[in-house]
Amino acid sequence: MNSFNTTPITVAAISTVQEMLALNAAGMSWLLGTSSAKWSSIQRNIRLSPDRLADPCHALILRWMFRHPTASPSLHAPAAGEFLGRLRNAVGHVTAKAFALSLGWDGSAGHRWLRGAPIGPAGRQALCLINAPNPEKLAGNWSEWRANARQEAALRNINLNKALGWTAARNRHEEDPE
């Protein structure tokens, strides 16, 4: 666990969490919101490139599970736009961009979610892990999730306050030479 506080989450951590939670492949695939094809790709990466960074959405779910091994996402995720509304009621204004980045997505996704676009499976799992009917609990969960996201981003040399996304290409400055 301590090494996960000082390094970004790699695909090798998926096996660690899977073992820690005693999940079979189907359970772990469900937790990460992956298709069977994506799960096969992850398994190949674990074998061939264990130091490869995990997808940001998966890394944030894994960080949460390291800290909350008894947590289990619900089968019924709230809509992302509705969740953001409840979150704003609990913690104050959260921009759509900051919301999306904190869930491991591109910053532009939050605006699509507010217009009713669906969030991907890993995002639905994240919302289920953070969600709480009590506004104080929701605020606490969000604060911890946001801290985990900032930590993962910082370990990847990404400043979530300035980022547009989780890739180097999305964070290049406009003033870079052509």
C-alpha positions, 0 to 999 in steps of 0.5 A, a space after each residue: 500500500 505504501 508504494 501506491 502513495 508514492 508512485 502512479 498506479 500501474 496495471 500491475 496494481 490491478 492484480 494486487 487489488 484483485 487478490 486483495 479483494 479475492 475477486 475472480 476475473 469477471 468480478 474485477 472486470 465488473 469493478 473496473 467497468 471493462 468489456 471482456 475484450 478490454 479485460 483481455 487487453 489489461 491482462 496482456 498488459 499485466 503480463 507484458 508491461 506491468 509498469 505501464 500506467 493504468 487508465 486514469 479512471 481505473 487508477 482512481 478506482 484502484 486507489 479508492 479500493 486500496 483505502 476502502 477494501 470493503 466498498 462495493 459499487 452499486 449496480 445502479 449508478 446515478 446519472 453523472 449530471 444529476 450526481 454533479 448537481 447533488 455534489 454541488 449542493 453538498 460541497 459548493 460549486 464544482 466545475 464540470 471540467 474539474 468533475 470530469 478530470 477528478 473522475 479520470 476523464 478528459 475535462 470536456 466530458 463534464 459538459 457532455 454529462 451535464 447535457 445528458 450524455 452517459 458516462 462510461 462504465 468505469 465512471 459509473 463505478 466511480 460514481 457508485 463508490 463516491 455516492 452517498 445519500 447523506 450530503 455530509 458523507 457525499 462531501 467527505 467521499 468527494 474530498 477523499 476522491 479528489 485528493 486521490 485524483 490529485 495525488 495520481 495526477 501529480 505522480 503522473 506530472 499532471 496539474 489537475 488545476 491546469 490540465 485539460 485531460 490526463 494525457 501529455 497531448 491534452 496538456 501541451 501549452 498553446 504557445 508551444 512552437 509549431 
